[in-house]
Amino acid sequence: MKIIKNTSLYDTKKLKGLFCHVHSQLAKYEGRLPHWKSLKIQVMDKVQGRHASGCAYVGKVYGEGADMFLSLNKETSLERIAQIFGHELMHSYGYKHHQFRKYPLEPHHIDEIKRKFDKKDFLSLKAFHVPKKVISYKQKCKDLMKEFDWLTIQRHPREEFREIEVNDDRDDCLCYEDKNITCTCDRVFDMRMDYRAPDMNWKKAYENAMLLILGEITVEG
């Protein structure tokens, strides 16, 4: 028996040990599975909250691809994993549903499994990995606008420009009173949009917005 692919949250070697044990338990009644050495299994992750499941070819292996498929989630109990594998193994022996019990392992088999194996040892490291939440620069720009009501970050309304503008909306320029004053009515940082790298545009817009914000900080001596 070989697990040819495992995308579940369970350790492949631990699963193989459990499957071999279940086979030895059933073999006391059914005999050794004739094609045990060539049996190929694929184990997949099951969406959380849904029941674990499995399927297998009846009475044969085909030589290419998996002969048995198991879907397990993180919450699946060790007993259920063992019973599901035992169920599919009975199909591999050649039995159809009406010819055997849904859960072929006896209570003393399950007790033996619980003494020999520990569920926590079966989960791989990826089962405990918590993916880091990534906040886009576009969302960061929105958060800045909520914090600073004078800040506007938006894409240019004209389709032919498609640039992202960062505007300081505070009206403190006195150019209308004195033409010699450098006009700051439209404090804009902008960047042309590259259609192949939109995230970089929002990143640049965020950086330019921070330049505007940090430019207003004064250090008191």
Stockholm file with secondary structure:
# STOCKHOLM 1.0

chainA/1-221         MKIIKNTSLYDTKKLKGLFCHVHSQLAKYEGRLPHWKSLKIQVMDKVQGRHASGCAYVGKVYGEGADMFLSLNKETSLERIAQIFGHELMHSYGYKHHQFRKYPLEPHHIDEIKRKFDKKDFLSLKAFHVPKKVISYKQKCKDLMKEFDWLTIQRHPREEFREIEVNDDRDDCLCYEDKNITCTCDRVFDMRMDYRAPDMNWKKAYENAMLLILGEITVEG
#=GR chainA/1-221 SS CEEEEECSSBCHHHHHHHHHHHHHHHHHHHCSCTTGGGCEEEEEECCTTSCCEEEECSSCCCSSSCSEEEEECTTCCHHHHHHHHHHHHHHHHTCCGGGSCSSCSCHHHHHHHHHHCCHHHHBCGGGGCCCCCCCCHHHHHHHHHHHCTTEEEEECSSTTTCCEEEEECCCCCCTTTCTTSCCCSCEEEEECCCTTCHHHHHHHHHHHHHHHHHTTCCCCC
#=GC SS_cons         CEEEEECSSBCHHHHHHHHHHHHHHHHHHHCSCTTGGGCEEEEEECCTTSCCEEEECSSCCCSSSCSEEEEECTTCCHHHHHHHHHHHHHHHHTCCGGGSCSSCSCHHHHHHHHHHCCHHHHBCGGGGCCCCCCCCHHHHHHHHHHHCTTEEEEECSSTTTCCEEEEECCCCCCTTTCTTSCCCSCEEEEECCCTTCHHHHHHHHHHHHHHHHHTTCCCCC
//
